[in-house]
Amino acid sequence: MLLETDKKIIGQKIKEYRKRKHLTQAQLAELVDLNEKQIYRIESGYNYPTYLTFVKIVNVLEIDINDFTVGIEVESNPLKDSIIHIANTSSNIELKTYYELIKIIRKNLINK
């Protein structure tokens, strides 16, 4: 769950990268299909960007998503990492098959 302070951290990081790119809030707003006031509210920590807007901003500003996790301890889980790697390198057909299998296995485990 995101905290109120997370709004400020996300906003500060976006502002920092925007300035590195020598963009104004108006220029960034145009590049991500928002208005300048919305960019101001995100950077000031008043609003969260929507997921789609966040992705657009990250792409336009070329932000490494890991920069948002600095200072946050992320628990390592090799098994989960392996499953994610398999998913990331699979075709859509493979993903659908894996998904259907996981649903069946999970249902059987829950019912025991």
N, C-alpha and C positions, 0 to 999 in steps of 0.2 A: 504494500500500500504506500502510495506517495504521500509525503508530508507537506505541510505548508512551506517549509524551508526548501523543499525540492523545487518549487516553482522559481524561487530566487536563484538557485544554483543553475537550473536549466536556462533561465533567462540570461544570467551573467555569462554563461558559456557561449550562448548564441551571440550575444553582444560582442564578446571578445573576438570570436571568429569573424563576425561581420566587419569589425574594425580592421582586422588583419587583412581582409580582402579589399579594404578601402571603399566599402559600400555604405551608402546612407540607409536609413531605415526605409525610406521611400523606394530606393533601388532594390533592396532585398524584398520588400513587399511586392513589387512588380514581378520579380523573378519567381516568386512562390504563389502568385495569384491571391494576395491579401491586400488589405489597405494599410497604410502607414500606422494608423492608430492601433491596429491589431498587433503589428510587430512591436510597437512601443509597449503594449500591455504584456506581451510575452517576455520581452527583455526586462521589464520592470518587476516581473514576478507576480503580476496580478492575474494572469491567465496561463493555463497550460496550452500548448499548441495541440491541435488534434493529431492523431497518429499520422494521417496523410500529410498534414502540414509539417510535422516534425521531420518526416522522411524527406520532404522537399527541401527543407532548410538544411538538413544534414548533407544532402547531396550538393546543393548549390554552394554551401560554404566549405565543402570537403572536410567535414568534421569526422574524425575517427570516433566511432560510437563508444569506444573504450574510454575516451576522455570524459564521458559522463559517469564512469564508475570509479574514477580516481578517488581514493580514500575510502572506498567501500570494499569491505572484505567479501569476496565471492568464494563460497565454498566449492572446492573442487570435487567433482564426481566423475571419475574416469568412465564408468559405465554409461552415464548420461551423455558424456561427451562423445563416446563411441556411437551411441544411437543417433545423436544429432549429426555426426559426420556421415553416417550411412544415409540418413534422410537427405542431407544436403547434396549428396553425390548420386542420388537415385533419380530415375525418370518418373514421370507422373504415373505411369502404369505400375511401376514398382511401389511407389508411395501408396497408391490405392490398395494394392495387395497387402502391404505391411499394415496399413490402417485397419483393414478388415480383419486380419489375423489378430492384431492387438485387441480389437474390440471383443472377439470371441474368447481369447485367452483371459482377458480381464473379467469378462462376465462369468466365466467358469471359476475363476479364483475368488470372486466376490460371493458366489453362491455356495462355496464350500464351508 
